[in-house]
Amino acid sequence: MITIRQALPSEKASIRKQRIKSYEEHAKQIPPGHWEALKSAVSSNADEQEGVELIVAVEEGQVIGSVALFPAKSDAYTGLVDMLDYPEIRMLAVDPQARNKGAAKALINDCIRQTKESGLPYIGLHTADFMEAAVRLYERLGFERMPQFDFEPANDGIIVKAYRLSVT
C-alpha cells in the first residue's frame, strides 16, 4: 500500500537522486543542453524555498516517489515564467522500478487536496511533450492547457507547456 506524507529533512538528498534516476529516461530523447537544464532543475534545492511542500509516496518503508508543491506567487521556475496566482506542482518523480502502482496519481491528488484546503481555485504545472506518460496522466486528471504561461528554458525548440486544473 502506498502512503503519502511530508518528506523528512534526512530524505532530501536521496529524493533528488531519485528524481534524476526518474527523469534519465528522457536524456536520449532531448538535446544534451536540454537534458543538462532538466537534470539541474530536478536535482536543485529549489524545493527548500519558503512555503514549498515536499511530499513523498512511501511503499513498504521506502520512498518511491516525490513531488514539490510550490505556493502561489512563488518563483517556481527561477524567472522563466511569471509568478502565478496558484500553487504549482513541480518535479514529480517516481522511481522507474515502482511505476504503474498509482504513486504519481496519489502525489498529484495530495497536491490537489492541499490546494482545495487552502481555498485557492486552481493548481498548475509545467511539462513537455517528451514526457508522454506524464502528459497523459495530467490530461486524464482534467488539467487544461494554459499556453500563455509556456516557456522555452534551453532555447532549443522544446517548449515547457503550462497546464492548470480548477479545484473548486
MDAnalysis code that builds the backbone (N, CA, C; Angstrom):
import MDAnalysis as mda
import numpy as np

u = mda.Universe.empty(504, n_residues=168, atom_resindex=np.repeat(np.arange(168), 3), trajectory=True)
u.add_TopologyAttr("name", ["N", "CA", "C"] * 168)
u.add_TopologyAttr("resid", np.arange(1, 169))
u.add_TopologyAttr("resname", ["MET", "ILE", "THR", "ILE", "ARG", "GLN", "ALA", "LEU", "PRO", "SER", "GLU", "LYS", "ALA", "SER", "ILE", "ARG", "LYS", "GLN", "ARG", "ILE", "LYS", "SER", "TYR", "GLU", "GLU", "HIS", "ALA", "LYS", "GLN", "ILE", "PRO", "PRO", "GLY", "HIS", "TRP", "GLU", "ALA", "LEU", "LYS", "SER", "ALA", "VAL", "SER", "SER", "ASN", "ALA", "ASP", "GLU", "GLN", "GLU", "GLY", "VAL", "GLU", "LEU", "ILE", "VAL", "ALA", "VAL", "GLU", "GLU", "GLY", "GLN", "VAL", "ILE", "GLY", "SER", "VAL", "ALA", "LEU", "PHE", "PRO", "ALA", "LYS", "SER", "ASP", "ALA", "TYR", "THR", "GLY", "LEU", "VAL", "ASP", "MET", "LEU", "ASP", "TYR", "PRO", "GLU", "ILE", "ARG", "MET", "LEU", "ALA", "VAL", "ASP", "PRO", "GLN", "ALA", "ARG", "ASN", "LYS", "GLY", "ALA", "ALA", "LYS", "ALA", "LEU", "ILE", "ASN", "ASP", "CYS", "ILE", "ARG", "GLN", "THR", "LYS", "GLU", "SER", "GLY", "LEU", "PRO", "TYR", "ILE", "GLY", "LEU", "HIS", "THR", "ALA", "ASP", "PHE", "MET", "GLU", "ALA", "ALA", "VAL", "ARG", "LEU", "TYR", "GLU", "ARG", "LEU", "GLY", "PHE", "GLU", "ARG", "MET", "PRO", "GLN", "PHE", "ASP", "PHE", "GLU", "PRO", "ALA", "ASN", "ASP", "GLY", "ILE", "ILE", "VAL", "LYS", "ALA", "TYR", "ARG", "LEU", "SER", "VAL", "THR"])
u.atoms.positions = np.array([
    [0.838, -1.184, 0.000],
    [0.000, 0.000, 0.000],
    [0.885, 1.251, 0.000],
    [0.494, 2.225, -0.769],
    [1.242, 3.475, -0.871],
    [0.657, 4.483, 0.108],
    [1.540, 5.106, 0.875],
    [1.118, 6.185, 1.761],
    [1.796, 7.482, 1.306],
    [1.112, 8.580, 1.541],
    [1.601, 9.901, 1.160],
    [1.852, 10.687, 2.445],
    [3.024, 11.325, 2.515],
    [3.365, 12.123, 3.691],
    [4.374, 13.200, 3.308],
    [4.628, 14.111, 4.242],
    [5.671, 15.120, 4.062],
    [7.028, 14.422, 4.097],
    [7.944, 14.904, 3.291],
    [9.300, 14.361, 3.303],
    [10.001, 14.765, 4.587],
    [10.894, 13.914, 5.033],
    [11.726, 14.226, 6.182],
    [12.985, 14.946, 5.696],
    [13.526, 15.857, 6.491],
    [14.750, 16.548, 6.074],
    [15.869, 15.575, 5.676],
    [15.967, 14.464, 6.369],
    [17.021, 13.484, 6.086],
    [16.831, 12.781, 4.743],
    [15.662, 12.922, 4.112],
    [15.381, 12.247, 2.838],
    [15.673, 13.109, 1.612],
    [15.959, 14.383, 1.810],
    [16.073, 15.302, 0.672],
    [17.141, 14.884, -0.332],
    [18.309, 14.505, 0.111],
    [19.392, 14.139, -0.817],
    [19.002, 12.914, -1.647],
    [18.410, 11.916, -1.023],
    [18.028, 10.715, -1.774],
    [16.852, 11.001, -2.709],
    [15.981, 11.922, -2.324],
    [14.866, 12.311, -3.199],
    [15.415, 12.952, -4.467],
    [16.399, 13.818, -4.337],
    [16.983, 14.479, -5.510],
    [17.667, 13.466, -6.429],
    [18.338, 12.495, -5.852],
    [18.961, 11.435, -6.668],
    [17.886, 10.618, -7.378],
    [16.791, 10.336, -6.674],
    [15.692, 9.578, -7.267],
    [15.064, 10.346, -8.420],
    [14.973, 11.659, -8.283],
    [14.428, 12.469, -9.377],
    [15.271, 12.314, -10.633],
    [16.582, 12.419, -10.486],
    [17.462, 12.267, -11.652],
    [17.251, 10.894, -12.280],
    [17.226, 9.864, -11.466],
    [17.006, 8.497, -11.963],
    [15.674, 8.397, -12.711],
    [14.669, 9.047, -12.179],
    [13.347, 9.015, -12.780],
    [13.307, 9.731, -14.129],
    [14.028, 10.843, -14.234],
    [13.998, 11.651, -15.456],
    [15.028, 11.200, -16.495],
    [15.979, 10.363, -16.120],
    [17.062, 9.960, -17.031],
    [16.564, 9.320, -18.318],
    [15.430, 8.672, -18.281],
    [14.901, 8.031, -19.481],
    [14.709, 9.025, -20.627],
    [14.573, 10.297, -20.300],
    [14.356, 11.322, -21.318],
    [15.658, 11.844, -21.927],
    [16.789, 11.525, -21.326],
    [18.077, 12.084, -21.758],
    [18.383, 11.779, -23.221],
    [17.966, 10.616, -23.706],
    [18.255, 10.237, -25.101],
    [17.275, 10.851, -26.092],
    [16.162, 11.375, -25.596],
    [15.123, 11.935, -26.460],
    [15.287, 13.417, -26.721],
    [16.097, 14.086, -25.918],
    [16.192, 15.538, -25.989],
    [17.642, 15.959, -26.192],
    [17.875, 17.167, -26.695],
    [19.247, 17.637, -26.887],
    [20.021, 17.650, -25.558],
    [21.333, 17.425, -25.613],
    [22.141, 17.388, -24.385],
    [21.993, 18.636, -23.513],
    [21.903, 19.801, -24.117],
    [21.749, 21.023, -23.332],
    [20.446, 21.055, -22.563],
    [19.387, 20.535, -23.183],
    [18.092, 20.500, -22.502],
    [18.140, 19.498, -21.345],
    [18.781, 18.342, -21.591],
    [18.908, 17.355, -20.519],
    [19.676, 17.959, -19.337],
    [20.741, 18.678, -19.617],
    [21.522, 19.268, -18.527],
    [20.679, 20.275, -17.744],
    [19.876, 21.069, -18.441],
    [18.997, 22.039, -17.761],
    [17.952, 21.312, -16.911],
    [17.372, 20.255, -17.462],
    [16.360, 19.482, -16.732],
    [16.984, 18.798, -15.524],
    [18.126, 18.165, -15.732],
    [18.830, 17.477, -14.640],
    [19.172, 18.464, -13.522],
    [19.639, 19.636, -13.895],
    [19.977, 20.663, -12.910],
    [18.733, 21.091, -12.133],
    [17.620, 21.246, -12.830],
    [16.378, 21.679, -12.179],
    [15.866, 20.637, -11.191],
    [15.842, 19.359, -11.593],
    [15.264, 18.335, -10.719],
    [16.185, 17.955, -9.565],
    [17.464, 18.252, -9.691],
    [18.386, 17.924, -8.596],
    [18.689, 19.135, -7.718],
    [18.091, 20.274, -8.035],
    [18.376, 21.505, -7.292],
    [17.701, 21.493, -5.923],
    [18.064, 22.483, -5.132],
    [17.431, 22.638, -3.827],
    [16.269, 23.635, -3.888],
    [15.682, 23.814, -5.061],
    [14.533, 24.716, -5.204],
    [13.387, 24.307, -4.281],
    [13.354, 23.031, -3.917],
    [12.295, 22.541, -3.030],
    [12.468, 23.034, -1.589],
    [13.539, 23.776, -1.327],
    [13.754, 24.332, 0.015],
    [13.303, 25.787, 0.128],
    [12.741, 26.332, -0.962],
    [12.233, 27.699, -0.899],
    [11.104, 27.769, 0.127],
    [10.931, 28.944, 0.680],
    [9.900, 29.138, 1.693],
    [8.517, 28.770, 1.145],
    [7.801, 27.982, 1.911],
    [6.439, 27.617, 1.561],
    [6.294, 26.393, 0.679],
    [7.390, 25.851, 0.168],
    [7.316, 24.669, -0.693],
    [7.070, 23.441, 0.172],
    [6.113, 22.629, -0.249],
    [5.814, 21.362, 0.428],
    [6.482, 20.249, -0.373],
    [7.356, 19.489, 0.258],
    [7.978, 18.339, -0.383],
    [7.251, 17.108, 0.131],
    [6.592, 16.426, -0.789],
    [5.688, 15.328, -0.448],
    [6.247, 14.043, -1.051],
    [6.143, 12.941, -0.301],
    [6.654, 11.665, -0.790],
    [5.579, 10.588, -0.785],
    [5.787, 9.625, -1.670],
    [4.988, 8.403, -1.701],
    [5.882, 7.301, -1.137],
    [5.353, 6.565, -0.172],
    [6.132, 5.540, 0.512],
    [5.419, 4.198, 0.364],
    [6.205, 3.178, 0.047],
    [5.684, 1.813, -0.022],
    [6.657, 0.905, 0.712],
    [6.140, 0.157, 1.649],
    [6.953, -0.769, 2.441],
    [8.181, -0.072, 3.038],
    [7.968, 1.137, 3.556],
    [9.026, 1.860, 4.219],
    [10.016, 2.564, 3.310],
    [9.847, 2.459, 1.995],
    [10.763, 3.064, 1.038],
    [10.082, 4.211, 0.293],
    [10.797, 5.325, 0.132],
    [10.294, 6.425, -0.674],
    [10.389, 5.997, -2.138],
    [9.242, 5.936, -2.812],
    [9.226, 5.508, -4.220],
    [8.915, 6.660, -5.168],
    [8.537, 7.811, -4.612],
    [8.227, 8.959, -5.452],
    [8.114, 10.221, -4.627],
    [8.129, 11.350, -5.346],
    [8.042, 12.630, -4.649],
    [7.496, 13.699, -5.581],
    [7.079, 14.789, -4.968],
    [6.622, 15.962, -5.705],
    [6.850, 17.183, -4.822],
    [7.133, 18.300, -5.456],
    [7.250, 19.568, -4.737],
    [6.044, 20.420, -5.112],
    [5.342, 20.908, -4.103],
    [4.198, 21.788, -4.316],
    [4.626, 23.197, -3.937],
    [4.782, 24.044, -4.961],
    [5.194, 25.431, -4.754],
    [3.967, 26.279, -4.478],
    [4.064, 27.195, -3.518],
    [2.896, 28.028, -3.209],
    [2.604, 29.026, -4.325],
    [1.396, 29.541, -4.309],
    [1.023, 30.607, -5.248],
    [1.986, 31.773, -5.099],
    [2.217, 32.462, -6.219],
    [3.065, 33.661, -6.256],
    [4.497, 33.391, -5.813],
    [4.999, 32.188, -6.119],
    [6.408, 31.886, -5.846],
    [7.145, 31.806, -7.181],
    [8.435, 31.940, -7.132],
    [9.257, 31.894, -8.343],
    [9.668, 30.440, -8.596],
    [8.696, 29.627, -8.945],
    [8.917, 28.190, -9.102],
    [9.899, 27.856, -10.217],
    [10.036, 28.732, -11.198],
    [10.891, 28.435, -12.346],
    [12.003, 29.462, -12.524],
    [12.454, 30.037, -11.431],
    [13.596, 30.949, -11.413],
    [13.549, 31.973, -12.537],
    [12.454, 32.687, -12.607],
    [12.330, 33.787, -13.551],
    [11.945, 33.401, -14.964],
    [11.735, 32.105, -15.249],
    [11.384, 31.692, -16.608],
    [9.911, 31.901, -16.931],
    [9.091, 32.004, -15.923],
    [7.660, 32.246, -16.120],
    [7.202, 33.193, -15.011],
    [6.203, 33.996, -15.328],
    [5.676, 34.917, -14.313],
    [5.185, 34.138, -13.096],
    [5.237, 34.782, -11.943],
    [4.687, 34.167, -10.743],
    [3.176, 34.040, -10.931],
    [2.671, 32.859, -10.631],
    [1.263, 32.559, -10.871],
    [0.464, 32.685, -9.582],
    [-0.834, 32.925, -9.753],
    [-1.722, 33.114, -8.612],
    [-2.227, 31.810, -8.015],
    [-1.574, 30.715, -8.319],
    [-1.994, 29.415, -7.802],
    [-0.769, 28.531, -7.586],
    [-0.914, 27.513, -6.731],
    [0.206, 26.604, -6.472],
    [0.616, 25.861, -7.750],
    [1.868, 25.433, -7.762],
    [2.460, 24.770, -8.920],
    [3.071, 23.443, -8.488],
    [2.670, 22.378, -9.182],
    [3.260, 21.055, -8.985],
    [4.572, 21.030, -9.758],
    [5.656, 20.635, -9.092],
    [6.962, 20.568, -9.761],
    [7.691, 19.296, -9.376],
    [8.544, 18.856, -10.271],
    [9.494, 17.771, -10.012],
    [8.816, 16.481, -9.564],
    [7.675, 16.173, -10.150],
    [7.015, 14.902, -9.858],
    [7.905, 13.789, -10.386],
    [8.240, 12.845, -9.531],
    [9.119, 11.750, -9.932],
    [8.738, 10.475, -9.197],
    [8.725, 9.375, -9.936],
    [8.502, 8.058, -9.342],
    [9.633, 7.156, -9.821],
    [10.224, 6.430, -8.886],
    [11.301, 5.503, -9.217],
    [10.834, 4.579, -10.344],
    [11.649, 4.408, -11.385],
    [11.233, 3.556, -12.506],
    [10.804, 2.142, -12.087],
    [11.400, 1.617, -11.034],
    [11.037, 0.273, -10.560],
    [9.686, 0.230, -9.852],
    [9.131, 1.391, -9.529],
    [7.889, 1.451, -8.752],
    [6.732, 2.064, -9.535],
    [6.879, 2.152, -10.831],
    [5.835, 2.800, -11.628],
    [4.616, 1.896, -11.820],
    [3.529, 2.527, -12.246],
    [2.259, 1.846, -12.533],
    [1.597, 1.258, -11.287],
    [1.858, 1.865, -10.146],
    [1.226, 1.453, -8.895],
    [0.308, 2.541, -8.350],
    [0.267, 3.684, -9.034],
    [-0.588, 4.776, -8.596],
    [0.103, 5.831, -7.753],
    [1.430, 5.759, -7.611],
    [2.140, 6.732, -6.776],
    [2.034, 8.145, -7.345],
    [2.233, 8.308, -8.639],
    [2.176, 9.648, -9.242],
    [0.785, 10.252, -9.052],
    [-0.228, 9.478, -9.321],
    [-1.598, 9.974, -9.162],
    [-1.879, 10.326, -7.703],
    [-1.406, 9.501, -6.772],
    [-1.622, 9.786, -5.346],
    [-0.911, 11.069, -4.930],
    [0.299, 11.295, -5.437],
    [1.022, 12.522, -5.123],
    [0.292, 13.748, -5.678],
    [-0.177, 13.653, -6.914],
    [-0.920, 14.764, -7.524],
    [-2.212, 15.023, -6.746],
    [-2.913, 13.955, -6.402],
    [-4.162, 14.128, -5.655],
    [-3.934, 14.784, -4.301],
    [-2.787, 14.506, -3.667],
    [-2.484, 15.167, -2.402],
    [-2.252, 16.658, -2.628],
    [-1.570, 17.001, -3.712],
    [-1.365, 18.426, -4.047],
    [-2.701, 19.112, -4.306],
    [-3.596, 18.427, -5.017],
    [-4.926, 18.978, -5.283],
    [-5.683, 19.171, -3.964],
    [-5.615, 18.186, -3.083],
    [-6.282, 18.279, -1.778],
    [-5.772, 19.493, -0.998],
    [-4.447, 19.657, -0.948],
    [-3.882, 20.789, -0.206],
    [-4.316, 22.128, -0.808],
    [-4.388, 22.178, -2.129],
    [-4.816, 23.414, -2.795],
    [-6.272, 23.723, -2.468],
    [-7.122, 22.707, -2.514],
    [-8.537, 22.904, -2.149],
    [-8.652, 23.412, -0.718],
    [-7.891, 22.777, 0.193],
    [-7.956, 23.163, 1.596],
    [-7.467, 24.593, 1.823],
    [-6.581, 25.071, 0.958],
    [-6.080, 26.442, 1.100],
    [-7.077, 27.465, 0.564],
    [-8.114, 26.992, -0.123],
    [-9.145, 27.879, -0.635],
    [-8.830, 28.496, -1.990],
    [-7.733, 28.080, -2.610],
    [-7.387, 28.614, -3.935],
    [-8.142, 27.856, -5.020],
    [-8.503, 28.536, -6.104],
    [-9.350, 27.901, -7.113],
    [-8.619, 27.015, -8.126],
    [-7.283, 27.161, -8.249],
    [-6.545, 26.430, -9.280],
    [-5.239, 25.870, -8.748],
    [-4.744, 24.870, -9.470],
    [-3.397, 24.333, -9.281],
    [-2.799, 24.175, -10.675],
    [-1.526, 24.413, -10.821],
    [-0.896, 24.336, -12.130],
    [0.337, 23.462, -12.135],
    [0.881, 23.297, -13.332],
    [2.121, 22.550, -13.519],
    [2.654, 22.864, -14.902],
    [3.890, 22.485, -15.130],
    [4.516, 22.607, -16.450],
    [5.126, 21.266, -16.801],
    [5.041, 20.890, -18.063],
    [5.629, 19.642, -18.545],
    [5.961, 19.816, -20.024],
    [6.572, 18.814, -20.602],
    [6.939, 18.877, -22.018],
    [6.433, 17.634, -22.738],
    [6.254, 17.756, -24.037],
    [5.696, 16.663, -24.830],
    [6.507, 15.374, -24.736],
    [7.828, 15.472, -24.510],
    [8.626, 14.241, -24.442],
    [8.324, 13.431, -23.182],
    [7.619, 14.021, -22.226],
    [7.182, 13.304, -21.026],
    [5.761, 12.779, -21.275],
    [5.653, 11.873, -22.216],
    [4.353, 11.430, -22.721],
    [3.446, 10.851, -21.640],
    [3.968, 9.981, -20.784],
    [3.141, 9.366, -19.743],
    [2.613, 10.423, -18.774],
    [3.449, 11.390, -18.437],
    [3.020, 12.451, -17.526],
    [1.920, 13.292, -18.153],
    [2.091, 13.655, -19.416],
    [1.081, 14.461, -20.112],
    [-0.257, 13.720, -20.120],
    [-0.217, 12.422, -20.435],
    [-1.462, 11.631, -20.448],
    [-2.130, 11.639, -19.067],
    [-1.327, 11.457, -18.021],
    [-1.879, 11.447, -16.660],
    [-2.510, 12.791, -16.325],
    [-1.801, 13.878, -16.584],
    [-2.337, 15.203, -16.261],
    [-3.642, 15.457, -17.016],
    [-3.682, 15.112, -18.285],
    [-4.896, 15.337, -19.071],
    [-6.046, 14.460, -18.582],
    [-5.751, 13.203, -18.195],
    [-6.791, 12.332, -17.638],
    [-7.365, 12.908, -16.346],
    [-6.508, 13.589, -15.573],
    [-6.959, 14.175, -14.311],
    [-7.688, 15.503, -14.510],
    [-7.754, 15.981, -15.747],
    [-8.530, 17.179, -16.049],
    [-7.729, 18.464, -16.187],
    [-6.414, 18.387, -16.141],
    [-5.601, 19.599, -16.334],
    [-5.790, 20.096, -17.762],
    [-5.892, 21.412, -17.898],
    [-6.107, 22.038, -19.209],
    [-4.927, 22.926, -19.556],
    [-4.630, 23.003, -20.859],
    [-3.506, 23.811, -21.344],
    [-3.710, 25.290, -21.068],
    [-2.601, 25.936, -20.712],
    [-2.555, 27.384, -20.481],
    [-1.347, 27.920, -21.252],
    [-1.420, 27.952, -22.588],
    [-0.234, 28.277, -23.399],
    [0.382, 29.641, -23.122],
    [-0.370, 30.562, -22.558],
    [0.193, 31.880, -22.254],
    [1.293, 31.798, -21.187],
    [1.404, 30.671, -20.484],
    [2.436, 30.504, -19.455],
    [3.518, 29.509, -19.867],
    [3.561, 29.132, -21.157],
    [4.619, 28.255, -21.669],
    [5.949, 28.994, -21.666],
    [7.045, 28.236, -21.654],
    [8.364, 28.848, -21.801],
    [9.331, 27.860, -22.441],
    [10.453, 28.377, -22.906],
    [11.481, 27.585, -23.588],
    [12.792, 27.756, -22.814],
    [13.103, 26.824, -21.880],
    [14.225, 27.035, -20.975],
    [15.617, 26.921, -21.592],
    [15.763, 26.153, -22.656],
    [17.109, 25.893, -23.180],
    [17.321, 26.430, -24.594],
    [16.386, 27.240, -25.093],
    [16.487, 27.810, -26.444],
    [16.797, 26.746, -27.503],
    [16.083, 25.620, -27.399],
    [16.322, 24.507, -28.316],
    [15.052, 24.030, -29.018],
    [13.994, 24.830, -28.927],
    [12.735, 24.468, -29.572],
    [11.807, 23.632, -28.705],
    [12.278, 23.152, -27.565],
    [11.430, 22.358, -26.668],
    [10.686, 23.316, -25.747],
    [9.374, 23.280, -25.870],
    [8.519, 24.161, -25.091],
    [8.055, 23.435, -23.836],
    [8.214, 24.081, -22.702],
    [7.681, 23.577, -21.450],
    [6.279, 24.162, -21.340],
    [5.311, 23.271, -21.391],
    [3.911, 23.668, -21.517],
    [3.202, 23.761, -20.163],
    [2.420, 24.811, -20.034],
    [1.674, 25.062, -18.801],
    [0.309, 24.382, -18.844],
    [-0.073, 23.867, -17.699],
    [-1.403, 23.262, -17.503],
    [-1.968, 23.796, -16.200],
    [-3.294, 23.793, -16.109],
    [-3.969, 24.251, -14.898],
    [-5.231, 23.424, -14.691],
    [-5.569, 23.219, -13.417],
    [-6.772, 22.481, -13.044],
    [-7.581, 23.320, -12.085],
    [-8.883, 23.420, -12.339],
    [-9.795, 24.052, -11.396],
    [-10.079, 23.045, -10.286],
    [-9.909, 23.468, -9.042],
    [-10.128, 22.557, -7.918],
    [-11.399, 22.885, -7.143],
    [-12.153, 23.865, -7.639],
    [-13.378, 24.247, -6.923],
    [-14.570, 23.473, -7.429],
])
